[in-house]
Amino acid sequence: MNDYSVNEDDPLFRETHYARYGYERTNIYGLVTLESRLITYLDKPDEFPSNRVDRLPDPPKEPASLLQKPIRHFIAASSSELTAFISRDGYWACLCINLNLEAGKAEVIAIDTAEEYTNQEDGVKLLVALAVAEKTEEENEESNLSYSLRIYGNHNKAKPYLEQALFEIGDSNQIIPLTAAPMQLSHVEVHYQDRLQTAFLLTSMDGIIHLYVQSEELGQFIELPASSFFPMMGRVSDHRTKILYMDIYDHNEGRVICAGGQNGEIFLSFYDTDGNEVKSHAIRIFSPITSVLVFQPRESGEDHDLHLVVTCAIEQAIVYRSIETNGLSSSRVLPLSGNFDSVLCSHVMDVDWDGEKEIIIGTYGRQVLIYKQVPGTQAYNVLWRRQFAYPIYRISHLDLNRDGLDELIVTTMYGVHIFQPNMKKAKERLLEVLQYIESSKRQKHKLLLEWKRQKDLEKSIVFES
């Protein structure tokens, strides 16, 4: 355990593992979660959790079937290597994915992944997309870097086990040259060629949001104008606004897209279920935007209210509230968020299991801060703060060991930190919920008995004529 780890009395999280990247460092777009219906098979290693698998054992001989519901895993990218953290029952497995990227020459700038399922016959197609910079040997060029988008797995049906599919993902790939330095990679489902399919979105320093979708005729990804699907992206590209981060939030009533630019511009657009843009907003603040995140404040999803977190390189982190009603006109600043250098990332998670999502931010000043809304107000207070050894690049959460409680995942410049929630607090909360359920049952039983008593009393009443 590192000297900056928390102790057993930490009220929220305890660090259980730190995995340093195999080669060099990562970038701020170097973490992605993967939701997969492929089953897994790797056993718990003797050296868990420090073991890294670079050679797969033979898979089980019995036929593998797809899961009914996808399981979440995550992949972390260093400069020239990918490490997949595979969720398993009671543990996780770390799988090294070799894509033949030369250390010191190639650098992964961004990563994204998606899983496509069309029908039982075609099965699952696992896609991994990388934005890569490579050093060139031409000395007369102004820049000695070349850029490319590399999409792996686009030609082959995925292997029956997730570990196999990831380990052999490099067997099928497409390299798309880029003319400008790439930034963030993400994906979205679009209707193209009479079917719903995955499109990769790439923000770039040329000020254009590039959209890539697979062509059935060519059997590979091609670039199409993003404006054909999302008018807001067309307006951004027309003005050559360099987008540093973009978030896409899908819900039952449509889709929300938010983009933050290097010049401080924030673009927010709402789309209906048919893909039509129904309204949009834009604002500019005095700071480059490092991340944007649209979220629903309550875990239950009963409240359709949406908020937006915006983090900045210079100013403090901002929460725009009720964006469907107020657009970008109602905001609150997160206290102390500007005290630890640039805020690089944001995330939301119900850390104390009360049904309300807390806001988490990570800073270049090596701090992770968790904010909780003060009940009955629109203000936020710091609930938890933790200092790390290196700048915080990305934050996520998922149930990595499948025990029913989500782990907090924090990636820094040089590694991945895995935090387990406080099990004592989780037990206390579970008992509270069980006691509440039991109390509700007793109350309902009492009301039912009272209702029956009233009915029996009404039947016994004799009215004189």
Disulfide bonds with the S-S distance in Angstrom:
none
